[in-house]
Amino acid sequence: DSEGNIRFVSYQVAEIYEMKPDTLYTSTYKDQRWETTSFCPQLYTLGKNEFGQDFAFFEYVVDKDGVYWFLNAKGIARFDGKFLTLFNKSNTQEIGIIQAVRLDRNGIPVFLSLKGGIYSFVRYDGTHWNSINIKQPYPLDASHPRPVNFAATFCIDSSNNFWIPLLDVPGIVHIQDTVQQLFDSTSNP
């Protein structure tokens, strides 16, 4: 975390370790000991995903305001310490299938979304969702005759530029504001 501690979140089901069922627990390694606290007992309200599995998240971040953002099979779950809100393609048109989440240098979560074959970076400013589409298809030239997909991950550098690796061929795309540039074996960043 921002204080240099190790932090992770785990989800507990009713029968495990005599902990409160259907609750998230956060464990922090601080001052050479572990502290575990429970939060977000509302997770059970999300129900099961389309495969019949109980709620599970596969990635999360904690933003500058202490709000937890979880990626799960149903979309993006936002927990502000009191309320749990689910954002997904049924209630937020900018969101498709969420691939990954990272914090930018200002502590704002940025989500990688795939919707209708178009990849985009999506942010929530507290009232509205905004997106930046990634040039599609990418790249398309003589050395890359067919469109390629992006990997389900990305990073944000200290200048708030996005870097997203290609999935089908070696290379990475750098996105600075609205300028996008491919770096592959024929170029250097």
Secondary structure, DSSP 8 states (H G I E B T S, - for coil): -TTS-EEEEEEE-TTSTT--TTEEEEEEEETTEEEEEEE-GGGGGG-B-TTS-B--EEEEEE-TTS-EEEEETTEEEEE-SS-EEEE-TTT-TT--EEEEEEE-TTS-EEEEEEETTEEEEEEE-SS-EEEEE--SSB--BTTB-S-B-B-S--EE-TTS-EEEEBSSSS-EEEEETTEEEEE-TT---
